Amino acid sequence: MAQRSWQPPAVFNFAATLLTLAAAVGLAWLAWAYYEYTPWTRDGRIRVYTVRVAPEVSGTVVALPVHDLKYVHKGDLLFQIDPGTYANDVKRATGQLAQARAQASYLDAEARRQAALPDIAASAQQKQNSFGIALGAQDAVLAETAALDQASLNLRRTTVRSPVDGWVSDLLLQQGGYAETGQPAMTLVNADSFWAVGYFEETQLARIKDGDVVRLTLMAYPGHPVTGHVEGLSHGIQVTDAQPGVQGLPSVNPVFTWVRLAQRIPVRIVLDNVPCPIVLAAGMTATVSILDHPSPATAGARRTGAKAALACDTATASGHRALAMAPD
């Protein structure tokens, strides 16, 4: 086998070795600086508040204008319970209140008449009794007034409206079904309450301050980073070793003294801008990075609140229609 006629000089091998070593050291330093000075975590979640809607009165559902996943505005009708029984209760309470007022008026006049009589015509005991009966009649008027107010309140509660802007979820009712007092009928996802939580190791918390700029990269939209800022960190998590075990004694897990796992503390993040085409949904996972410099300004209106969970198709379609209708 023929040998190569050219051999690299020894200086070349030495330089290549030094270059490779320098590159390895540089990469190691960059990785160390990234993990040490740039707090980040892959354990981020999109969160949202929800409202569980339960009727405060029972009855047959006579109207159900919503369906599952429908977007509703605050004050929109969710469902209507048959108001017949409660309207009758209002009429009955109105009549009883009128009767109590008439009785109280008569007894008050009688007490005044008794008080005006001379002692020879009505004894002090009789006057005192008539005065007490008149006071009892006034108390009966107060009780009947409260009964009418409660009946009127129950009648208004047969109409259930949305307390927030958001989406209907977990709809359990059907028109014609029976709604039970206190039994959840549906859940509303509050469209204006989306936020993010990053679970950072406790060793990184010293480098996280309120107001720090945050970049979130959702797993569903890796090419569209979301910007936000730190609102604050949670001031407590559950301590496993504090849970009571047998006989009420603490249940302490054994650990190796040379291995200490850093706890993860939730950090709440306000979403400042959610670019299109991102549509937020609670439970989405994200990589969260704390930036040491402000994020670049985003052109156009920022998507926050309910807009961050709405599809961009509507706005895009409206823009296309506006362009089509514009004069040449």
C-alpha positions in Angstrom: 0.0 0.0 0.0 1.4 3.4 -1.1 2.2 5.9 1.6 1.0 9.5 1.5 3.7 11.8 0.1 2.5 14.8 2.2 2.3 14.9 6.0 0.8 17.9 7.9 3.4 19.8 9.9 3.5 19.4 13.6 2.5 23.0 14.1 -0.8 22.4 12.2 -1.7 19.5 14.5 -0.9 21.6 17.5 -3.0 24.5 16.2 -5.9 22.3 15.4 -5.8 20.8 18.9 -5.7 24.3 20.5 -8.6 25.5 18.2 -10.7 22.5 19.1 -10.0 22.9 22.8 -10.8 26.6 22.7 -14.0 25.9 20.9 -15.0 23.4 23.5 -14.2 25.8 26.4 -16.1 28.6 24.7 -19.1 26.4 24.1 -19.0 25.2 27.7 -18.7 28.8 29.0 -21.7 29.9 26.8 -23.8 27.0 28.1 -22.8 27.8 31.7 -23.6 31.5 31.3 -26.9 30.6 29.6 -28.0 28.4 32.4 -26.6 30.5 35.2 -27.4 34.0 34.1 -30.5 33.6 31.8 -33.4 32.2 33.8 -35.5 29.9 31.6 -37.7 26.9 31.9 -39.5 24.6 29.6 -42.2 24.1 32.2 -44.5 27.0 31.4 -48.3 26.9 31.2 -51.1 29.1 29.9 -53.7 29.7 32.6 -57.2 31.2 32.6 -60.0 31.9 35.1 -63.3 30.0 34.8 -66.7 30.7 36.1 -68.9 27.7 37.1 -72.5 28.7 36.4 -75.2 27.1 38.6 -78.8 28.2 38.9 -79.9 29.7 42.3 -83.5 28.4 41.8 -84.8 25.1 40.4 -87.1 24.5 37.5 -87.6 23.4 33.9 -85.3 25.0 31.4 -87.6 26.7 28.8 -84.9 28.6 26.8 -81.3 27.7 26.1 -79.9 30.1 23.4 -76.3 29.0 23.8 -74.4 25.9 22.8 -71.0 24.4 23.8 -68.0 26.5 22.8 -70.1 29.5 21.9 -68.6 32.9 22.7 -70.9 35.0 24.8 -70.7 38.6 26.1 -71.2 39.8 29.6 -75.0 40.1 30.2 -76.0 37.7 27.4 -78.8 35.2 28.2 -77.4 31.7 29.1 -80.7 30.0 29.9 -84.2 30.7 31.2 -86.0 28.7 33.9 -89.8 28.5 33.8 -90.8 31.6 35.8 -94.5 30.5 36.3 -94.1 29.2 39.9 -92.0 32.1 41.0 -94.4 34.7 39.4 -97.2 33.1 41.4 -95.0 33.4 44.6 -94.7 37.1 43.9 -98.4 37.5 43.5 -99.0 35.6 46.7 -96.4 37.6 48.6 -97.9 40.8 47.3 -101.3 39.9 48.6 -100.0 38.8 51.9 -98.1 42.1 52.3 -101.2 44.1 51.5 -103.2 42.1 54.0 -100.5 42.6 56.7 -100.4 46.4 56.0 -104.2 46.7 56.3 -104.2 44.7 59.6 -101.3 46.8 60.9 -103.2 50.0 60.0 -106.3 48.8 61.7 -104.5 47.7 64.9 -102.5 51.0 65.0 -105.7 53.0 64.8 -107.2 50.8 67.5 -104.2 51.3 69.8 -104.4 55.1 69.3 -108.1 55.0 70.1 -107.5 53.0 73.2 -104.8 55.3 74.3 -107.1 58.3 74.0 -109.8 56.8 76.2 -109.9 57.8 79.9 -108.8 55.3 82.5 -112.4 54.5 83.5 -113.2 53.3 79.9 -109.9 51.4 79.3 -107.4 50.2 81.8 -103.7 50.7 81.5 -103.3 47.0 80.8 -105.7 47.1 77.9 -103.9 50.1 76.5 -100.5 48.4 76.8 -101.9 45.2 75.2 -103.3 47.1 72.2 -100.0 48.9 71.8 -98.1 45.6 71.8 -100.5 44.1 69.3 -100.0 47.1 67.0 -96.2 46.7 67.2 -96.5 43.0 66.4 -98.6 43.9 63.3 -95.8 46.2 62.1 -93.3 43.4 62.5 -95.6 41.2 60.4 -95.5 43.9 57.7 -91.7 43.8 57.8 -91.7 40.0 57.5 -94.1 40.0 54.5 -92.0 42.7 52.9 -89.0 40.5 53.1 -91.0 37.6 51.7 -92.0 39.7 48.7 -88.4 40.8 48.2 -87.2 37.2 48.2 -90.0 36.1 45.9 -89.1 38.9 43.5 -85.4 38.0 43.7 -86.2 34.3 42.9 -88.2 35.4 39.9 -85.3 37.4 38.6 -83.0 34.4 39.2 -85.0 32.4 36.7 -83.1 34.4 34.0 -79.4 33.4 34.1 -77.0 35.7 32.3 -73.3 35.6 31.6 -71.2 37.3 34.2 -68.1 37.6 31.9 -67.1 37.6 28.3 -66.0 34.2 27.3 -66.7 30.7 26.0 -69.4 28.3 27.1 -67.7 25.0 28.1 -68.9 21.8 29.7 -72.5 22.5 28.9 -74.7 20.0 30.8 -78.1 21.5 30.4 -80.7 20.8 27.7 -83.8 22.7 26.9 -86.7 21.0 28.6 -84.4 19.5 31.3 -84.7 20.3 35.0 -82.2 22.6 36.5 -81.3 22.0 40.2 -80.4 24.7 42.6 -76.6 24.8 43.1 -75.9 22.1 40.5 -73.3 23.4 37.9 -75.0 23.8 34.5 -72.0 25.0 32.5 -68.6 26.5 32.8 -67.5 29.9 31.3 -63.9 30.5 30.2 -63.2 34.1 31.1 -61.7 35.4 27.8 -60.1 38.5 29.5 -58.1 36.5 32.1 -55.4 34.7 30.2 -52.0 34.7 31.8 -48.9 32.4 31.9 -47.1 30.7 34.7 -43.4 29.6 34.5 -42.2 27.1 37.1 -38.6 28.1 37.8 -36.1 26.4 40.0 -35.5 28.2 43.2 -31.9 28.7 42.3 -33.0 31.1 39.5 -35.3 33.3 41.5 -32.6 35.7 42.7 -32.3 36.8 39.0 -36.0 37.3 38.4 -37.5 40.6 39.3 -41.0 42.1 38.9 -41.4 43.8 35.6 -38.7 41.7 33.8 -39.4 41.2 30.1 -40.4 37.6 29.3 -40.4 35.7 26.0 -42.7 32.7 25.7 -42.5 30.1 23.0 -45.6 28.0 22.8 -45.1 24.4 21.7 -48.1 24.8 19.3 -46.6 27.9 17.7 -42.8 27.6 17.9 -42.2 30.3 15.3 -44.2 33.0 17.0 -42.8 34.1 20.3 -45.1 35.8 22.8 -43.9 38.8 24.9 -44.9 39.6 28.5 -43.5 40.7 31.8 -43.1 39.2 35.3 -45.9 40.2 37.6 -44.7 38.4 40.7 -43.9 35.0 42.1 -45.9 32.7 44.3 -45.2 32.8 48.0 -45.9 29.2 48.8 -46.0 25.7 47.4 -47.1 22.5 49.1 -44.5 20.8 51.3 -44.7 17.1 50.8 -42.9 16.3 54.1 -45.5 18.3 56.0 -48.3 16.0 55.2 -49.5 13.9 58.1 -48.8 10.2 58.0 -49.7 7.3 60.2 -51.0 8.4 63.7 -50.9 12.0 62.6 -47.1 12.1 62.5 -45.2 13.9 59.7 -44.4 11.6 56.7 -40.8 12.5 55.8 -39.3 11.0 52.7 -35.6 9.8 52.9 -33.1 11.7 50.7 -29.5 11.4 50.0 -27.6 14.1 51.8 -25.4 14.9 48.8 -28.3 15.3 46.4 -30.5 18.4 46.8 -33.2 18.9 44.2 -34.2 22.5 43.6 -37.9 23.2 44.1 -39.9 24.8 41.3 -41.7 28.0 42.2 -44.5 29.4 40.1 -43.8 32.9 38.5 -46.9 34.7 37.2 -46.4 36.4 33.8 -48.7 39.0 32.2 -49.1 38.5 28.4 -48.3 41.9 26.7 -48.6 40.8 23.1 -49.8 37.5 21.5 -49.0 37.7 17.8 -51.2 36.1 15.1 -51.9 33.4 14.3 -51.7 32.2 17.9 -55.0 31.3 19.5 -54.6 30.8 23.3 -56.1 27.9 25.2 -55.6 27.2 28.9 -53.1 24.4 29.5 -50.8 25.1 26.6 -47.2 24.5 27.3 -44.4 27.0 26.7 -40.7 27.6 27.1 -40.3 30.7 29.2 -37.2 32.9 29.1 -36.4 36.0 31.2 -34.7 38.5 29.0 -32.0 41.0 30.1 -33.1 43.5 27.5 -36.4 45.0 26.4 -38.2 43.2 23.6 -38.4 45.0 20.3 -41.4 47.1 19.7 -44.2 45.3 17.7 -45.8 47.1 14.9 -49.6 47.5 15.0 -52.0 46.9 17.8 -51.0 44.5 20.5 -53.1 41.4 21.1 -54.0 41.1 24.8 -57.0 40.0 26.8 -59.8 38.4 24.9 -58.1 39.2 21.6 -55.3 36.8 22.4 -57.7 33.9 22.4 -59.6 34.9 19.3 -58.7 33.7 15.8 -57.1 36.2 13.5 -59.3 35.1 10.6 -62.0 37.7 11.3 -59.6 40.6 11.3 -57.9 39.3 8.2 -61.1 38.8 6.3 -62.3 42.3 7.3 -59.1 43.8 6.0 -59.4 41.9 2.7 -63.0 43.2 2.3 -61.9 46.7 3.0 -59.2 46.5 0.3 -61.6 45.0 -2.2 -64.1 47.9 -1.6 -61.5 50.6 -1.8 -61.6 52.8 -4.9 -58.8 52.5 -7.5 
